[in-house]
Amino acid sequence: AQPHAAKPIAAPMRDLKWGKLNFLHTTDTHGWHAGHLQEPQYSADWGDYVSFAEHMRKKADDRGVDLLLVDTGDRVEGNGLYDASDPKGQYYYDIYREQDVDIICTGNHELYIASTADREHKYTVPNFKSKYIASNLDYIDPKSGVKKPMAQRYRKFQTKNQKLDIVAFGFLFDFTGNANNTVVQPVRETIQEEWFQKAMREETDVFVVIGHVGVQMREFKDIFRAIREQNPSTPILFFGGHVHVRDATSYDSRSFAIASGRYMETIGWMSVDGELRKSEDEAALTFHRRYIDNNLYGLHHHSGLNSETFPTEHGRNVTAMIAKARKELELDYTFGCAPKDYWMTRTPYPSENSIYSLLEEEVLPAVAINPKRADVPRLVIANTGAIRFDIFKGAFTRDTTYIISPFLSVLSYIPDVPYPAAKKVIKLLNSAGKIVADAHLENEFLAIPEQLSIKESIIYDTPESSDLFEAGDLQKPLGGKPIRLVEGYTTRDDIGDDGDDAIHSNINFYTVPNCIQAELSLPPEGEPETVDLVFFDFIQPWVLIALRLSGAQYTKEDVQSYIEGTFTELMAGWIAKNWPAKC
Ligand SMILES: O=c1ccn([C@@H]2O[C@H](COP(=O)(O)O)[C@@H](O)[C@H]2O)c(=O)[nH]1
């Protein structure tokens, strides 16, 4: 863990079950490779994960079974370790490559900005060579303009100990927001391609499909159906991501799928036991999943080691690389001190502890001002997906600015929009589904990814944060004494409610709207004739369609820059001005 990270915290534990084929899975790490410095249950770092994987590989060797590491993309954007350098990722690519990942693919965040996709192609693809798979992604060479696969389309290999044949694919969901130097082929088209049709007919013991795709999403189900049609009994294992939730399901009795959360909070574990070889008769398989908290105590527990014996030399070196990068990037520089916690989904919106209320009532009114139009009435719309994490009471650092808002979002506007049309926009953006059926603009892409999976608030009857836990059969830390549970994941997936490795008390989840709106400089009485419609540039396509539906025709030529600077910079400036400098 990093030098100033919160000390790890004990929790009652569920053990891992080993099978013949075992996996460790990361997804949507979004640059959090230093771990969560303020949260003890997730404060291990990428160096600790390197140590953990080395110990677990040794255990696999000792048992004569196999362990593979998988990563399903969105490794970038979301934390100062990636975002604070210019160019971005100056330290991250070298840190990330220290983990020996066996199967890796691309997420949408590697593709939003052309320079990010260029760096993915220049660094991560060659860093992982034959392990990087791009089944439905092409890259356009900036010099020649030639389109070619981002990496190989699939991978066939044998496992180390049992020599099991594996055919692996690496997909991205049908993403359409990529920069123009990449091409994402819709999954339904890819599975018709000749290469895929041949690959799924390869003789193999197991198919492994990794993807930056939620395990409940149509794309994975289509791939499953295509492979299963040709291979009635071959095990098919899916590793998904994108939705930022812990989730698992099985599409039939010989398939299994896991998604392993977000932000280095979770290391997923999947194991398969039973007869895996293709030549044997079909016998029942058993699948097991665990969501391992990225908590050093847990990693010690699962590897059977302690703080002395756990860190490997390699792991320590990676931890030191991260610490050096954080120092050089001045990520601990403090803009101000948050007076209390502000939550994305732990409290209702609107409420005094909602980060969206803070934005709507305090930050946007103060920063969304164009000096030349300061008195012009305006509606300022932000998509809730632009905010990526909670604010904790205490130091708000350079790192925090990227954690809260990593995007290069700027404020755009259309001047003098008739108010009757402008006021309808927020309602349309917050309605379910697509605002125009054929525009491929799902409104849910405006909100936080978790809401792709969680459609309704989850409110527990009794908050159990003060519960004392008597562990029963479970592994008890601290010599078996009852302990106070820490708030954290209490996952319920299609397999049951026993997936989390650590037992936590519940956290409420209140769903939030797709967008929020600050109404500024409106007349005290009556309605203005026109307003400036100000919005985060990311949501421009949705805003233009919503205006059209409201009877006001505008095109992208009508959109102008409202104010200099990214939202991230504006927010940091507001904090420096409004929150005390010392904590
Ligand atoms: O410039 C941007 C890019 C993305 N968003 C929001 O993020 C989600 C996607 O996040 P994932 O981590 O890929 O799931 C997208 O739906 C937007 O809500 C943004 O606001 N600005």
Ligand as a Chemical Component Dictionary entry (heavy atoms), coordinates in Angstrom:
data_LIG
# 
_chem_comp.id                   LIG 
_chem_comp.type                 NON-POLYMER 
_chem_comp.pdbx_formal_charge   0 
_chem_comp.three_letter_code    LIG 
# 
loop_
_chem_comp_atom.comp_id 
_chem_comp_atom.atom_id 
_chem_comp_atom.alt_atom_id 
_chem_comp_atom.type_symbol 
_chem_comp_atom.charge 
_chem_comp_atom.model_Cartn_x 
_chem_comp_atom.model_Cartn_y 
_chem_comp_atom.model_Cartn_z 
_chem_comp_atom.pdbx_ordinal 
LIG O1 O1 O 0 -16.438 12.829 -21.495 1  
LIG C1 C1 C 0 -17.195 12.080 -20.845 2  
LIG C2 C2 C 0 -17.151 10.695 -20.955 3  
LIG C3 C3 C 0 -18.000 9.916  -20.209 4  
LIG N1 N1 N 0 -18.901 10.490 -19.373 5  
LIG C4 C4 C 0 -19.805 9.657  -18.530 6  
LIG O2 O2 O 0 -19.175 8.431  -18.211 7  
LIG C5 C5 C 0 -20.026 7.356  -18.593 8  
LIG C6 C6 C 0 -19.225 6.181  -19.066 9  
LIG O3 O3 O 0 -18.457 5.739  -18.030 10 
LIG P1 P1 P 0 -17.858 4.270  -18.034 11 
LIG O4 O4 O 0 -16.830 4.288  -17.003 12 
LIG O5 O5 O 0 -17.376 4.007  -19.390 13 
LIG O6 O6 O 0 -18.960 3.339  -17.786 14 
LIG C7 C7 C 0 -20.883 7.905  -19.709 15 
LIG O7 O7 O 0 -22.051 7.169  -19.835 16 
LIG C8 C8 C 0 -21.094 9.327  -19.216 17 
LIG O8 O8 O 0 -22.148 9.358  -18.312 18 
LIG C9 C9 C 0 -18.961 11.847 -19.271 19 
LIG O9 O9 O 0 -19.788 12.384 -18.516 20 
LIG N2 N2 N 0 -18.106 12.611 -20.007 21 
# 
loop_
_chem_comp_bond.comp_id 
_chem_comp_bond.atom_id_1 
_chem_comp_bond.atom_id_2 
_chem_comp_bond.value_order 
_chem_comp_bond.pdbx_ordinal 
LIG O1 C1 DOUB 1  
LIG C1 C2 SING 2  
LIG C1 N2 SING 3  
LIG C2 C3 DOUB 4  
LIG C3 N1 SING 5  
LIG N1 C4 SING 6  
LIG N1 C9 SING 7  
LIG C4 O2 SING 8  
LIG C4 C8 SING 9  
LIG O2 C5 SING 10 
LIG C5 C6 SING 11 
LIG C5 C7 SING 12 
LIG C6 O3 SING 13 
LIG O3 P1 SING 14 
LIG P1 O4 DOUB 15 
LIG P1 O5 SING 16 
LIG P1 O6 SING 17 
LIG C7 O7 SING 18 
LIG C7 C8 SING 19 
LIG C8 O8 SING 20 
LIG C9 O9 DOUB 21 
LIG C9 N2 SING 22 
# 
